[in-house]
């Protein structure tokens, strides 16, 4: 199919771009700006609770919540210390992310033949994988609007292609998240 040919040509072109830019610059591109912010937010969301359960961190948050509650009870009500913890965690993750990317970029830009080959090969792999993940995210967003005429028309045109197979077997699934939010909203509406 034409869509599969376009997909393969795009993957080859992206791999070529990855070779030209190298691993360090490709990594910086995909971890700077909005992508980097999203990565940091996802990290804080995924691991923030785990880090907060470490005894000395949990004790610090609890102590700060009590101390702030002593200043004004509203601070205890909104658990301001927990908010502060997540803001500080986000800033630390941003800083750590930037330092790791800078170190990797410097490491892979060393002027050695083996490092140049490795830099190009890893850059090609990273570019293709990153864009593939972005494609999966776009397909997951399309799944949210699966009943719309646009998506139905797109699926008919993609029949028998690799992209349709990706769409049908996408490991990224936002529908459950939004279904849970819709159900929680409906339950909240019933309460009022």
N, C-alpha and C positions, 0 to 999 in steps of 0.2 A: 504494500500500500504506500501511497505518497507520504502519509503521516509518518510511517516508520522510516522511510528514507530521509525525510527531513530531520527526524529524531537522531538518526545515526550521523548524518552530516553535522548537525549541531554539536553532538558529543565530540566528534573529531575536531571541529573548530575550537570548542572550549578546551579540549586537551592541548591543542596547539597554543592557545592563549596562556594556559597554565605553564607550559614549557617556557614560553617567552618571559612571562612575569616571574616565574619561579615560585617556590613554596612560600617564602617569607612575605613577598608582596601580595600574593594571592590570599594568604592567611590574614594579613593586615586589612585587605579590602573587605573580606567577609566578616571581620570582627570589629571594624570601626563603625562609627556612626550609629544608625538605627539598628543594624544587626548586632553590634556590640552591646547596645542597651538592652535589646531583647534577650541576648544570651545571659546578661547579668540578671535580668528580672527572672528568667526561667530558673537560673541557678539558685537565686534567693528563694523562689517559690518552692523549688524541689528540695533544697537542703537547709533552708532557714530553720525549720522546725527541728531538724536533727541537730543542728549546731546549737540551737537554743536549749536543747535538752542536756547538753554537756553540763555537769554539775556547777562548775564555777560560773558559766555563762547564765544558767538558770538562776543561780543565787544572785548574781549581779542585776539581772532584770527584775527579779522579785524585790530586791532591796531598793532599786531605783523607783519601782512602782510605789512602794510604801512611802519612800521619802517624798516623792512628788505628790502623793495623795495627802501627805501631811501639810504640804504647802497649800493645796487646794483640792478638795475631794473630787472635783470634776476630772482632774488629771488621773486619779485612780480609776474613775469610771471608764474613761476612754483608754486606759492602759497605755499612757503616753510613753512609758519606758519601752514597751514592746514596739511601738511605732519608731522610737529613736533607734532601737536595736536594728530594725529592718533597714532604716535609712543608712546607718553606719555600715551594716553588712553589705548593702548595695554599693556604697562608695568604696569599701575595701575590695569587693569583687571587681569593680571597674578598674581600680588601681592595679590589682594583681593580674587581671586580664591584659592590660596594656603592657605591663612589665614582661610577662611571658611572651607576648607577641613580639615585642621589641628584641628580646633575647634570641628568640627563634629566628627572627628576620636577620639579625646580625650573624648568627651562627651559620645559617644557610647561604649567606652572601659572601662567605670566605672564598678567596680566589685560589682554590685548589681544584684540579680537574675532577677528582672524585666527588667533591662537594657540589660542583656545578652540575654534574650529571644527576646526582641525587636531588638537588634543588629543582631541576627541570622535571624529573620524573614525579616527584612528590607534588610539585605545582600542578602538573597535568591531572593527577589523581584527585587532588583537593578541589580543583576547579570543577571537574565533572561531578564529583560527589556533592559538592555544595549546591550546584545548579539542579542536580537530581532531587535533592531534599527540597529545594524551593519549588520544583515542579510538583512534588508530592503535597506540599502545603497548598499550592494553588488548586490541585485536584480535590483536596479535602474541603476547601472553601466552596468549590463547585458542588460537592456532595450536599452541602447545606441547602443549596438551591436546586436540588435534584429534580424537583417537580416542575421547575420553570420551563417554559418553551425553549429558551436559549440552550439550557443544559441538555434537554431531551434531543434537540436538533443536533447539538454537538456530538452526543453519544451515538446517534444514528450514523453520522458522518465518520465516526471513528470505529465503527463496527469492524472487528477482526484485526485491530491494530494492537501494538504493544502498549500504547498509551491508554487504550480502553481497558486492557488487562490491568494496568497500573491503577486506573480509576476504580475498577471493581475490587481489587485486592490491596487497596491502599492501607498501610499500617497506621497512618495518621487519621484519626477519626474524631472530628469535632462534633458530630451529631449527638453523641452521648452527653457531652458537656452542656450543649445548648438545650438538650431535652431535659436534663436535670435542672437547669436554671428555669426553664419554662414550667416544669412541674412545681418547683419551689415557689415561683411567682404565682401560680394558680392556687397553691395551698395558702399562701399569704393573703391572697384576695378573698378566699373563703373565710378567713379569720375575721375580716373586717366587714 
